[in-house]
Amino acid sequence: MEGNERWVDGKLQHPDRDPRRREFVSEEQDPFGVILSCIDSRVPPELLFDTGLGDLFVMRTGGQVVGDVVTGSVEYGPMTSGTPLIVVLGHQRCGAVKAAHKALKDNKPLPGNLQSIAEALRPAYEVIAKEKHADPVDAMTRVHIKQTSADLRSNKDLGPLVKKGELAVVSAYYSLDSGRVEVLTGAPTA
């Protein structure tokens, strides 16, 4: 979050981005966090957290949806090297969520494999469809982020690490307007 403050304030340090760092991490890695975020070109985790080479495991999918391969990729750091943090990072004005919301609301499937993204977002849509929202796409994004982090927190392999306090799974929301990351749920207590 300190890196995000630097991003917001325009006081970037660009840590761990030089040839010495490249040489240091060339033999092995020990990232301090896993970020699952959207493919959106405006949301590059390494920049908005002002991190460098070897600092983060990053997975990016449309609408930060998960499936078995993505979940396995998220599990990799915590289960193989003790990475203590997972952040599920959604964002303002997400095109994938917007398209899924429209497709689900109008009951008109998206073309090709895009429909699989809409189906993965259906549980969040079903929650927000029960109430009126000023911005239903934003509400759906926030619900999806929380659902995904809750699913990871209770997953059969990650859940025990969370219970032991060895892993925090955080849901967070990125504002395209301000550059600020807001923690929604799962903030570590220590």
mmCIF file of the C-alpha atoms, coordinates in Angstrom:
data_MODEL
# 
_entry.id   MODEL 
# 
loop_
_atom_site.group_PDB 
_atom_site.id 
_atom_site.type_symbol 
_atom_site.label_atom_id 
_atom_site.label_alt_id 
_atom_site.label_comp_id 
_atom_site.label_asym_id 
_atom_site.label_entity_id 
_atom_site.label_seq_id 
_atom_site.pdbx_PDB_ins_code 
_atom_site.Cartn_x 
_atom_site.Cartn_y 
_atom_site.Cartn_z 
_atom_site.occupancy 
_atom_site.B_iso_or_equiv 
_atom_site.pdbx_formal_charge 
_atom_site.auth_seq_id 
_atom_site.auth_comp_id 
_atom_site.auth_asym_id 
_atom_site.auth_atom_id 
_atom_site.pdbx_PDB_model_num 
ATOM 1   C CA . MET A 1 1   ? 0.000   0.000   0.000   1.00 0.00 ? 1   MET A CA 1 
ATOM 2   C CA . GLU A 1 2   ? 2.986   2.290   0.506   1.00 0.00 ? 2   GLU A CA 1 
ATOM 3   C CA . GLY A 1 3   ? 3.834   1.727   -3.155  1.00 0.00 ? 3   GLY A CA 1 
ATOM 4   C CA . ASN A 1 4   ? 0.281   2.644   -4.124  1.00 0.00 ? 4   ASN A CA 1 
ATOM 5   C CA . GLU A 1 5   ? 0.583   5.878   -2.128  1.00 0.00 ? 5   GLU A CA 1 
ATOM 6   C CA . ARG A 1 6   ? 3.710   6.704   -4.117  1.00 0.00 ? 6   ARG A CA 1 
ATOM 7   C CA . TRP A 1 7   ? 1.772   5.968   -7.336  1.00 0.00 ? 7   TRP A CA 1 
ATOM 8   C CA . VAL A 1 8   ? -1.104  8.234   -6.293  1.00 0.00 ? 8   VAL A CA 1 
ATOM 9   C CA . ASP A 1 9   ? 1.273   11.024  -5.222  1.00 0.00 ? 9   ASP A CA 1 
ATOM 10  C CA . GLY A 1 10  ? 3.507   10.688  -8.294  1.00 0.00 ? 10  GLY A CA 1 
ATOM 11  C CA . LYS A 1 11  ? 6.545   9.974   -6.108  1.00 0.00 ? 11  LYS A CA 1 
ATOM 12  C CA . LEU A 1 12  ? 7.562   6.653   -7.621  1.00 0.00 ? 12  LEU A CA 1 
ATOM 13  C CA . GLN A 1 13  ? 10.752  4.990   -6.460  1.00 0.00 ? 13  GLN A CA 1 
ATOM 14  C CA . HIS A 1 14  ? 10.826  2.297   -9.179  1.00 0.00 ? 14  HIS A CA 1 
ATOM 15  C CA . PRO A 1 15  ? 12.438  -0.206  -6.791  1.00 0.00 ? 15  PRO A CA 1 
ATOM 16  C CA . ASP A 1 16  ? 14.100  -3.399  -7.927  1.00 0.00 ? 16  ASP A CA 1 
ATOM 17  C CA . ARG A 1 17  ? 14.327  -2.398  -11.584 1.00 0.00 ? 17  ARG A CA 1 
ATOM 18  C CA . ASP A 1 18  ? 18.003  -2.504  -12.477 1.00 0.00 ? 18  ASP A CA 1 
ATOM 19  C CA . PRO A 1 19  ? 20.591  -5.020  -13.731 1.00 0.00 ? 19  PRO A CA 1 
ATOM 20  C CA . ARG A 1 20  ? 21.728  -5.856  -10.173 1.00 0.00 ? 20  ARG A CA 1 
ATOM 21  C CA . ARG A 1 21  ? 18.171  -6.857  -9.249  1.00 0.00 ? 21  ARG A CA 1 
ATOM 22  C CA . ARG A 1 22  ? 17.888  -8.916  -12.441 1.00 0.00 ? 22  ARG A CA 1 
ATOM 23  C CA . GLU A 1 23  ? 21.067  -10.773 -11.511 1.00 0.00 ? 23  GLU A CA 1 
ATOM 24  C CA . PHE A 1 24  ? 19.919  -11.207 -7.901  1.00 0.00 ? 24  PHE A CA 1 
ATOM 25  C CA . VAL A 1 25  ? 16.628  -12.881 -8.863  1.00 0.00 ? 25  VAL A CA 1 
ATOM 26  C CA . SER A 1 26  ? 17.975  -14.832 -11.838 1.00 0.00 ? 26  SER A CA 1 
ATOM 27  C CA . GLU A 1 27  ? 18.530  -18.039 -9.842  1.00 0.00 ? 27  GLU A CA 1 
ATOM 28  C CA . GLU A 1 28  ? 15.380  -17.982 -7.693  1.00 0.00 ? 28  GLU A CA 1 
ATOM 29  C CA . GLN A 1 29  ? 12.471  -15.803 -6.704  1.00 0.00 ? 29  GLN A CA 1 
ATOM 30  C CA . ASP A 1 30  ? 10.745  -14.923 -3.454  1.00 0.00 ? 30  ASP A CA 1 
ATOM 31  C CA . PRO A 1 31  ? 7.843   -12.547 -4.225  1.00 0.00 ? 31  PRO A CA 1 
ATOM 32  C CA . PHE A 1 32  ? 6.049   -11.006 -1.256  1.00 0.00 ? 32  PHE A CA 1 
ATOM 33  C CA . GLY A 1 33  ? 2.650   -11.047 -2.947  1.00 0.00 ? 33  GLY A CA 1 
ATOM 34  C CA . VAL A 1 34  ? 0.359   -12.601 -5.516  1.00 0.00 ? 34  VAL A CA 1 
ATOM 35  C CA . ILE A 1 35  ? -1.888  -10.265 -7.491  1.00 0.00 ? 35  ILE A CA 1 
ATOM 36  C CA . LEU A 1 36  ? -4.890  -11.510 -9.455  1.00 0.00 ? 36  LEU A CA 1 
ATOM 37  C CA . SER A 1 37  ? -6.131  -8.616  -11.546 1.00 0.00 ? 37  SER A CA 1 
ATOM 38  C CA . CYS A 1 38  ? -7.886  -7.768  -14.778 1.00 0.00 ? 38  CYS A CA 1 
ATOM 39  C CA . ILE A 1 39  ? -6.220  -7.688  -18.197 1.00 0.00 ? 39  ILE A CA 1 
ATOM 40  C CA . ASP A 1 40  ? -7.180  -4.016  -18.514 1.00 0.00 ? 40  ASP A CA 1 
ATOM 41  C CA . SER A 1 41  ? -4.212  -2.061  -19.907 1.00 0.00 ? 41  SER A CA 1 
ATOM 42  C CA . ARG A 1 42  ? -4.839  0.728   -17.390 1.00 0.00 ? 42  ARG A CA 1 
ATOM 43  C CA . VAL A 1 43  ? -4.307  -1.553  -14.376 1.00 0.00 ? 43  VAL A CA 1 
ATOM 44  C CA . PRO A 1 44  ? -0.700  -2.854  -14.334 1.00 0.00 ? 44  PRO A CA 1 
ATOM 45  C CA . PRO A 1 45  ? -0.103  -4.112  -10.765 1.00 0.00 ? 45  PRO A CA 1 
ATOM 46  C CA . GLU A 1 46  ? 3.666   -3.621  -10.837 1.00 0.00 ? 46  GLU A CA 1 
ATOM 47  C CA . LEU A 1 47  ? 3.153   0.083   -11.567 1.00 0.00 ? 47  LEU A CA 1 
ATOM 48  C CA . LEU A 1 48  ? 0.242   0.858   -9.277  1.00 0.00 ? 48  LEU A CA 1 
ATOM 49  C CA . PHE A 1 49  ? 2.029   -0.735  -6.342  1.00 0.00 ? 49  PHE A CA 1 
ATOM 50  C CA . ASP A 1 50  ? 5.430   0.715   -7.433  1.00 0.00 ? 50  ASP A CA 1 
ATOM 51  C CA . THR A 1 51  ? 7.155   -2.674  -7.279  1.00 0.00 ? 51  THR A CA 1 
ATOM 52  C CA . GLY A 1 52  ? 9.925   -4.250  -9.302  1.00 0.00 ? 52  GLY A CA 1 
ATOM 53  C CA . LEU A 1 53  ? 11.401  -7.405  -10.703 1.00 0.00 ? 53  LEU A CA 1 
ATOM 54  C CA . GLY A 1 54  ? 10.805  -10.432 -8.502  1.00 0.00 ? 54  GLY A CA 1 
ATOM 55  C CA . ASP A 1 55  ? 8.449   -8.647  -6.091  1.00 0.00 ? 55  ASP A CA 1 
ATOM 56  C CA . LEU A 1 56  ? 5.084   -10.043 -7.264  1.00 0.00 ? 56  LEU A CA 1 
ATOM 57  C CA . PHE A 1 57  ? 3.484   -13.058 -8.880  1.00 0.00 ? 57  PHE A CA 1 
ATOM 58  C CA . VAL A 1 58  ? 0.909   -11.512 -11.241 1.00 0.00 ? 58  VAL A CA 1 
ATOM 59  C CA . MET A 1 59  ? -2.008  -13.217 -12.974 1.00 0.00 ? 59  MET A CA 1 
ATOM 60  C CA . ARG A 1 60  ? -4.311  -11.205 -15.211 1.00 0.00 ? 60  ARG A CA 1 
ATOM 61  C CA . THR A 1 61  ? -7.608  -12.388 -16.676 1.00 0.00 ? 61  THR A CA 1 
ATOM 62  C CA . GLY A 1 62  ? -10.676 -10.613 -18.043 1.00 0.00 ? 62  GLY A CA 1 
ATOM 63  C CA . GLY A 1 63  ? -12.611 -9.377  -15.009 1.00 0.00 ? 63  GLY A CA 1 
ATOM 64  C CA . GLN A 1 64  ? -10.095 -11.236 -12.803 1.00 0.00 ? 64  GLN A CA 1 
ATOM 65  C CA . VAL A 1 65  ? -12.148 -14.400 -13.233 1.00 0.00 ? 65  VAL A CA 1 
ATOM 66  C CA . VAL A 1 66  ? -10.694 -17.714 -12.128 1.00 0.00 ? 66  VAL A CA 1 
ATOM 67  C CA . GLY A 1 67  ? -10.765 -21.289 -13.312 1.00 0.00 ? 67  GLY A CA 1 
ATOM 68  C CA . ASP A 1 68  ? -8.619  -24.268 -12.365 1.00 0.00 ? 68  ASP A CA 1 
ATOM 69  C CA . VAL A 1 69  ? -5.449  -23.080 -14.131 1.00 0.00 ? 69  VAL A CA 1 
ATOM 70  C CA . VAL A 1 70  ? -5.719  -19.553 -12.736 1.00 0.00 ? 70  VAL A CA 1 
ATOM 71  C CA . THR A 1 71  ? -6.475  -20.842 -9.237  1.00 0.00 ? 71  THR A CA 1 
ATOM 72  C CA . GLY A 1 72  ? -3.462  -23.146 -9.496  1.00 0.00 ? 72  GLY A CA 1 
ATOM 73  C CA . SER A 1 73  ? -1.332  -20.194 -10.571 1.00 0.00 ? 73  SER A CA 1 
ATOM 74  C CA . VAL A 1 74  ? -2.568  -18.140 -7.611  1.00 0.00 ? 74  VAL A CA 1 
ATOM 75  C CA . GLU A 1 75  ? -1.816  -21.073 -5.271  1.00 0.00 ? 75  GLU A CA 1 
ATOM 76  C CA . TYR A 1 76  ? 1.742   -21.447 -6.593  1.00 0.00 ? 76  TYR A CA 1 
ATOM 77  C CA . GLY A 1 77  ? 3.426   -18.746 -4.470  1.00 0.00 ? 77  GLY A CA 1 
ATOM 78  C CA . PRO A 1 78  ? 1.768   -19.493 -1.129  1.00 0.00 ? 78  PRO A CA 1 
ATOM 79  C CA . MET A 1 79  ? 2.025   -23.263 -1.530  1.00 0.00 ? 79  MET A CA 1 
ATOM 80  C CA . THR A 1 80  ? 5.566   -23.521 -2.899  1.00 0.00 ? 80  THR A CA 1 
ATOM 81  C CA . SER A 1 81  ? 7.450   -20.617 -1.359  1.00 0.00 ? 81  SER A CA 1 
ATOM 82  C CA . GLY A 1 82  ? 5.293   -19.297 1.460   1.00 0.00 ? 82  GLY A CA 1 
ATOM 83  C CA . THR A 1 83  ? 4.194   -16.078 -0.248  1.00 0.00 ? 83  THR A CA 1 
ATOM 84  C CA . PRO A 1 84  ? 2.105   -14.483 2.536   1.00 0.00 ? 84  PRO A CA 1 
ATOM 85  C CA . LEU A 1 85  ? -0.308  -12.306 0.520   1.00 0.00 ? 85  LEU A CA 1 
ATOM 86  C CA . ILE A 1 86  ? -2.850  -12.682 -2.268  1.00 0.00 ? 86  ILE A CA 1 
ATOM 87  C CA . VAL A 1 87  ? -4.649  -9.605  -3.580  1.00 0.00 ? 87  VAL A CA 1 
ATOM 88  C CA . VAL A 1 88  ? -7.698  -9.958  -5.824  1.00 0.00 ? 88  VAL A CA 1 
ATOM 89  C CA . LEU A 1 89  ? -7.717  -6.579  -7.556  1.00 0.00 ? 89  LEU A CA 1 
ATOM 90  C CA . GLY A 1 90  ? -10.735 -5.344  -9.477  1.00 0.00 ? 90  GLY A CA 1 
ATOM 91  C CA . HIS A 1 91  ? -11.143 -1.883  -10.907 1.00 0.00 ? 91  HIS A CA 1 
ATOM 92  C CA . GLN A 1 92  ? -13.420 0.964   -11.833 1.00 0.00 ? 92  GLN A CA 1 
ATOM 93  C CA . ARG A 1 93  ? -15.156 0.862   -15.237 1.00 0.00 ? 93  ARG A CA 1 
ATOM 94  C CA . CYS A 1 94  ? -14.174 -2.730  -16.018 1.00 0.00 ? 94  CYS A CA 1 
ATOM 95  C CA . GLY A 1 95  ? -15.071 -3.547  -19.623 1.00 0.00 ? 95  GLY A CA 1 
ATOM 96  C CA . ALA A 1 96  ? -15.283 -7.285  -18.979 1.00 0.00 ? 96  ALA A CA 1 
ATOM 97  C CA . VAL A 1 97  ? -17.750 -6.812  -16.130 1.00 0.00 ? 97  VAL A CA 1 
ATOM 98  C CA . LYS A 1 98  ? -19.729 -4.269  -18.160 1.00 0.00 ? 98  LYS A CA 1 
ATOM 99  C CA . ALA A 1 99  ? -20.036 -6.692  -21.107 1.00 0.00 ? 99  ALA A CA 1 
ATOM 100 C CA . ALA A 1 100 ? -20.973 -9.571  -18.797 1.00 0.00 ? 100 ALA A CA 1 
ATOM 101 C CA . HIS A 1 101 ? -23.555 -7.447  -16.985 1.00 0.00 ? 101 HIS A CA 1 
ATOM 102 C CA . LYS A 1 102 ? -25.227 -6.476  -20.263 1.00 0.00 ? 102 LYS A CA 1 
ATOM 103 C CA . ALA A 1 103 ? -25.151 -10.047 -21.623 1.00 0.00 ? 103 ALA A CA 1 
ATOM 104 C CA . LEU A 1 104 ? -26.622 -11.503 -18.441 1.00 0.00 ? 104 LEU A CA 1 
ATOM 105 C CA . LYS A 1 105 ? -29.223 -8.752  -18.052 1.00 0.00 ? 105 LYS A CA 1 
ATOM 106 C CA . ASP A 1 106 ? -30.359 -9.016  -21.690 1.00 0.00 ? 106 ASP A CA 1 
ATOM 107 C CA . ASN A 1 107 ? -29.979 -12.818 -21.743 1.00 0.00 ? 107 ASN A CA 1 
ATOM 108 C CA . LYS A 1 108 ? -27.857 -12.519 -24.925 1.00 0.00 ? 108 LYS A CA 1 
ATOM 109 C CA . PRO A 1 109 ? -24.657 -14.571 -24.869 1.00 0.00 ? 109 PRO A CA 1 
ATOM 110 C CA . LEU A 1 110 ? -21.348 -12.936 -25.702 1.00 0.00 ? 110 LEU A CA 1 
ATOM 111 C CA . PRO A 1 111 ? -19.488 -14.273 -28.754 1.00 0.00 ? 111 PRO A CA 1 
ATOM 112 C CA . GLY A 1 112 ? -16.921 -17.050 -28.572 1.00 0.00 ? 112 GLY A CA 1 
ATOM 113 C CA . ASN A 1 113 ? -15.164 -17.731 -25.304 1.00 0.00 ? 113 ASN A CA 1 
ATOM 114 C CA . LEU A 1 114 ? -16.160 -14.330 -23.933 1.00 0.00 ? 114 LEU A CA 1 
ATOM 115 C CA . GLN A 1 115 ? -19.312 -16.007 -22.669 1.00 0.00 ? 115 GLN A CA 1 
ATOM 116 C CA . SER A 1 116 ? -17.167 -18.042 -20.258 1.00 0.00 ? 116 SER A CA 1 
ATOM 117 C CA . ILE A 1 117 ? -16.180 -14.752 -18.592 1.00 0.00 ? 117 ILE A CA 1 
ATOM 118 C CA . ALA A 1 118 ? -19.846 -13.768 -18.306 1.00 0.00 ? 118 ALA A CA 1 
ATOM 119 C CA . GLU A 1 119 ? -20.688 -17.152 -16.765 1.00 0.00 ? 119 GLU A CA 1 
ATOM 120 C CA . ALA A 1 120 ? -17.857 -16.801 -14.245 1.00 0.00 ? 120 ALA A CA 1 
ATOM 121 C CA . LEU A 1 121 ? -19.304 -13.413 -13.294 1.00 0.00 ? 121 LEU A CA 1 
ATOM 122 C CA . ARG A 1 122 ? -22.885 -14.716 -13.018 1.00 0.00 ? 122 ARG A CA 1 
ATOM 123 C CA . PRO A 1 123 ? -22.770 -15.225 -9.204  1.00 0.00 ? 123 PRO A CA 1 
ATOM 124 C CA . ALA A 1 124 ? -21.903 -11.529 -8.732  1.00 0.00 ? 124 ALA A CA 1 
ATOM 125 C CA . TYR A 1 125 ? -24.594 -10.518 -11.214 1.00 0.00 ? 125 TYR A CA 1 
ATOM 126 C CA . GLU A 1 126 ? -27.194 -12.563 -9.339  1.00 0.00 ? 126 GLU A CA 1 
ATOM 127 C CA . VAL A 1 127 ? -26.325 -10.746 -6.094  1.00 0.00 ? 127 VAL A CA 1 
ATOM 128 C CA . ILE A 1 128 ? -26.581 -7.252  -7.555  1.00 0.00 ? 128 ILE A CA 1 
ATOM 129 C CA . ALA A 1 129 ? -29.654 -8.004  -9.679  1.00 0.00 ? 129 ALA A CA 1 
ATOM 130 C CA . LYS A 1 130 ? -31.717 -8.325  -6.490  1.00 0.00 ? 130 LYS A CA 1 
ATOM 131 C CA . GLU A 1 131 ? -31.312 -4.626  -5.620  1.00 0.00 ? 131 GLU A CA 1 
ATOM 132 C CA . LYS A 1 132 ? -31.214 -1.268  -7.358  1.00 0.00 ? 132 LYS A CA 1 
ATOM 133 C CA . HIS A 1 133 ? -27.731 0.254   -7.729  1.00 0.00 ? 133 HIS A CA 1 
ATOM 134 C CA . ALA A 1 134 ? -26.694 3.690   -9.000  1.00 0.00 ? 134 ALA A CA 1 
ATOM 135 C CA . ASP A 1 135 ? -23.887 1.937   -10.890 1.00 0.00 ? 135 ASP A CA 1 
ATOM 136 C CA . PRO A 1 136 ? -24.721 -1.770  -11.251 1.00 0.00 ? 136 PRO A CA 1 
ATOM 137 C CA . VAL A 1 137 ? -21.468 -2.559  -13.098 1.00 0.00 ? 137 VAL A CA 1 
ATOM 138 C CA . ASP A 1 138 ? -19.400 -1.076  -10.275 1.00 0.00 ? 138 ASP A CA 1 
ATOM 139 C CA . ALA A 1 139 ? -21.515 -2.939  -7.707  1.00 0.00 ? 139 ALA A CA 1 
ATOM 140 C CA . MET A 1 140 ? -21.044 -6.176  -9.659  1.00 0.00 ? 140 MET A CA 1 
ATOM 141 C CA . THR A 1 141 ? -17.276 -5.606  -9.810  1.00 0.00 ? 141 THR A CA 1 
ATOM 142 C CA . ARG A 1 142 ? -17.055 -5.115  -6.049  1.00 0.00 ? 142 ARG A CA 1 
ATOM 143 C CA . VAL A 1 143 ? -19.203 -8.176  -5.303  1.00 0.00 ? 143 VAL A CA 1 
ATOM 144 C CA . HIS A 1 144 ? -17.130 -10.308 -7.681  1.00 0.00 ? 144 HIS A CA 1 
ATOM 145 C CA . ILE A 1 145 ? -13.847 -9.206  -6.072  1.00 0.00 ? 145 ILE A CA 1 
ATOM 146 C CA . LYS A 1 146 ? -15.178 -10.124 -2.626  1.00 0.00 ? 146 LYS A CA 1 
ATOM 147 C CA . GLN A 1 147 ? -16.602 -13.449 -3.827  1.00 0.00 ? 147 GLN A CA 1 
ATOM 148 C CA . THR A 1 148 ? -13.347 -14.418 -5.514  1.00 0.00 ? 148 THR A CA 1 
ATOM 149 C CA . SER A 1 149 ? -11.209 -13.580 -2.497  1.00 0.00 ? 149 SER A CA 1 
ATOM 150 C CA . ALA A 1 150 ? -13.641 -15.414 -0.188  1.00 0.00 ? 150 ALA A CA 1 
ATOM 151 C CA . ASP A 1 151 ? -13.458 -18.482 -2.448  1.00 0.00 ? 151 ASP A CA 1 
ATOM 152 C CA . LEU A 1 152 ? -9.647  -18.398 -2.383  1.00 0.00 ? 152 LEU A CA 1 
ATOM 153 C CA . ARG A 1 153 ? -9.629  -17.814 1.395   1.00 0.00 ? 153 ARG A CA 1 
ATOM 154 C CA . SER A 1 154 ? -11.706 -20.949 1.913   1.00 0.00 ? 154 SER A CA 1 
ATOM 155 C CA . ASN A 1 155 ? -10.129 -23.085 -0.817  1.00 0.00 ? 155 ASN A CA 1 
ATOM 156 C CA . LYS A 1 156 ? -9.043  -26.514 0.440   1.00 0.00 ? 156 LYS A CA 1 
ATOM 157 C CA . ASP A 1 157 ? -5.341  -25.787 -0.056  1.00 0.00 ? 157 ASP A CA 1 
ATOM 158 C CA . LEU A 1 158 ? -5.155  -22.079 0.826   1.00 0.00 ? 158 LEU A CA 1 
ATOM 159 C CA . GLY A 1 159 ? -7.720  -22.176 3.642   1.00 0.00 ? 159 GLY A CA 1 
ATOM 160 C CA . PRO A 1 160 ? -5.420  -23.915 6.134   1.00 0.00 ? 160 PRO A CA 1 
ATOM 161 C CA . LEU A 1 161 ? -2.697  -21.309 5.466   1.00 0.00 ? 161 LEU A CA 1 
ATOM 162 C CA . VAL A 1 162 ? -5.224  -18.528 6.097   1.00 0.00 ? 162 VAL A CA 1 
ATOM 163 C CA . LYS A 1 163 ? -6.394  -20.195 9.342   1.00 0.00 ? 163 LYS A CA 1 
ATOM 164 C CA . LYS A 1 164 ? -2.796  -20.472 10.579  1.00 0.00 ? 164 LYS A CA 1 
ATOM 165 C CA . GLY A 1 165 ? -2.220  -16.783 9.832   1.00 0.00 ? 165 GLY A CA 1 
ATOM 166 C CA . GLU A 1 166 ? 0.431   -17.602 7.239   1.00 0.00 ? 166 GLU A CA 1 
ATOM 167 C CA . LEU A 1 167 ? -1.596  -16.134 4.361   1.00 0.00 ? 167 LEU A CA 1 
ATOM 168 C CA . ALA A 1 168 ? -3.861  -13.127 3.888   1.00 0.00 ? 168 ALA A CA 1 
ATOM 169 C CA . VAL A 1 169 ? -6.264  -13.032 0.939   1.00 0.00 ? 169 VAL A CA 1 
ATOM 170 C CA . VAL A 1 170 ? -7.352  -9.458  0.295   1.00 0.00 ? 170 VAL A CA 1 
ATOM 171 C CA . SER A 1 171 ? -10.014 -8.079  -1.998  1.00 0.00 ? 171 SER A CA 1 
ATOM 172 C CA . ALA A 1 172 ? -9.154  -4.643  -3.366  1.00 0.00 ? 172 ALA A CA 1 
ATOM 173 C CA . TYR A 1 173 ? -10.575 -2.096  -5.789  1.00 0.00 ? 173 TYR A CA 1 
ATOM 174 C CA . TYR A 1 174 ? -8.554  0.245   -8.007  1.00 0.00 ? 174 TYR A CA 1 
ATOM 175 C CA . SER A 1 175 ? -9.901  3.680   -8.939  1.00 0.00 ? 175 SER A CA 1 
ATOM 176 C CA . LEU A 1 176 ? -8.914  4.662   -12.459 1.00 0.00 ? 176 LEU A CA 1 
ATOM 177 C CA . ASP A 1 177 ? -9.741  8.270   -11.553 1.00 0.00 ? 177 ASP A CA 1 
ATOM 178 C CA . SER A 1 178 ? -7.541  8.638   -8.470  1.00 0.00 ? 178 SER A CA 1 
ATOM 179 C CA . GLY A 1 179 ? -5.028  5.785   -8.848  1.00 0.00 ? 179 GLY A CA 1 
ATOM 180 C CA . ARG A 1 180 ? -5.851  4.671   -5.322  1.00 0.00 ? 180 ARG A CA 1 
ATOM 181 C CA . VAL A 1 181 ? -6.290  1.040   -4.261  1.00 0.00 ? 181 VAL A CA 1 
ATOM 182 C CA . GLU A 1 182 ? -8.996  0.502   -1.636  1.00 0.00 ? 182 GLU A CA 1 
ATOM 183 C CA . VAL A 1 183 ? -8.897  -2.640  0.488   1.00 0.00 ? 183 VAL A CA 1 
ATOM 184 C CA . LEU A 1 184 ? -12.390 -4.136  0.683   1.00 0.00 ? 184 LEU A CA 1 
ATOM 185 C CA . THR A 1 185 ? -11.934 -7.291  2.761   1.00 0.00 ? 185 THR A CA 1 
ATOM 186 C CA . GLY A 1 186 ? -9.236  -9.519  4.223   1.00 0.00 ? 186 GLY A CA 1 
ATOM 187 C CA . ALA A 1 187 ? -6.695  -6.887  5.277   1.00 0.00 ? 187 ALA A CA 1 
ATOM 188 C CA . PRO A 1 188 ? -3.898  -8.526  7.270   1.00 0.00 ? 188 PRO A CA 1 
ATOM 189 C CA . THR A 1 189 ? -3.996  -7.705  10.974  1.00 0.00 ? 189 THR A CA 1 
ATOM 190 C CA . ALA A 1 190 ? -0.233  -7.832  11.473  1.00 0.00 ? 190 ALA A CA 1 
# 
